[in-house]
Amino acid sequence: MARTFQIELGKRIRSLREQIGLSQLDIAEHLGINRVTVSQIEKGQRKLSAEETKRLSEVFNITSDGLLDPSKDITVSLEKAWQRRQTHQTAIRISVPQKNVSKFKEVLLYVLKQVGSKPNVGESVLYKLLYFIDFDYYEKYEEQLMGATYIKNRYGPTPKEFAKIVQQMKNKDLIVVETKYFKYPQRKYLPLREPDLSVLNARELSTIDSVLEKLSNKNAADISLYSHNDVPWLTTQDANVIDYESVFYRTPAYSVRSYDEENIQ
């Protein structure tokens, strides 16, 4: 009975959060916990403390009793302070933050140095490798690596900023080669210089290497199909931006984080 209540309460909290457009990070910061713990609460895997219940009630502008009673149909509205914050966060997701553009370039050059010469690694495969690098790192560390914006299209996630950044790098940092992979047209990118690894820390390089080891031998069709079964892609409407937060709902086959080892109160 208690377990059922916990699951229903988690669903209610998620519904109320989504009504006012707050992210799990917003809730986590207000409660003084991490994002994964909020995810566990919404899944019914972790109980709310009395203090957390009080703070959540303040966020949703309802009574604690109202929050804890699933039979009550409640509509909440967002306070102005929260609205300004959410608008700011939404704007951040639209493009790569300027501070990460240089990191995007060095990650791209590192990927090209490691696997760019493989015959299967054309533009389409490269898109997916960058996506999994960004999203795997975000799931594991709750921080952005490149922070690129990925759009859902029929062939899989596409980094929105890729074309613009590559144009800046063309014939200086890399070259573009039009070729064929078997009978299909293929656009390849080959590095003209060594990547500057000083902008990447050890765990960023480890994440990149892990993705390349796992996925860089897949051809365009195989890696596209693989990306189509990842929860962030599945839960996004066509042509929309893929939300980084959805990475915390990944299935075990795609998850890179050991949630079982984390404390669940």
Phi, psi and omega in degrees: 000314180297321180296318178298317179299318181298319179294315180294322178295319178300317178297322181294317180297317179297318180298315180295320179299315182290331177302323183255010171071025178271149176271168175297328179294319177304311181295318181300317181294323180290326182272347182076031179232178179267169185297322181297323178296321176298317177301318179296321178297316182291336177271357181078019182266350182218138180281151172277139172279168179299319181293321179293322177298316179298315182292322177297320179299323178292320179299314183275354180059044176227170178283159177299320178299320179295322178294320187275354181255098183297343182283344181273126179272111187240137172246130182246158178234153186273132175290155184301321181299319179292324180298316180297320181294315181295322177299319179295316181294321179298320180297323180298324185287345186291326182216167178294127174304142185306322182295341182259357179298316179296324178292320177304314182298316183288324176296315179301314179295323179294316178299316180295321178296320185283316189227359186298333181277351177296136185298335182277345187270089172254194184302316183297315178295320180300318178306313184289324177299316179296320178301310182292328175298310181296312187283326176295317180295319181295319179295317187285322188242355181058032176222154177277143173268285172269324181074028181291160178262122183250129180259140176277120171230178189296337182262359180122185182295136179236123179289116186300324186274355189306308186300317182293317181292319178297323179299323177292330185268343189300132178066004173244309182253336182205166174237154179252130183236125176268122183215199177225145173244110195057238183259005185260141176299144181216135175254120181249154177237129181236135185286146175255351178213167177286144175291149176272098185284355179291342180271358181242133178270177186297318182286333174293314178297322179297318178295315179300311181299322180296316179296316181296319179296322184280323194239347189288350177268357179281144174277177186301318181293317183292317182286331175295314178299319179298316181294333182290347179257007176275135186306316179304321178288318182298326186267008181250139177286153181306137177072006178264163177287135178278122185281127179301328184297333182292350180296337182281358177253013180301152173283160181305328182296335183249339184294142178246013183240139180268085184293331181297337182273352181272156182290127174240111183278000000 
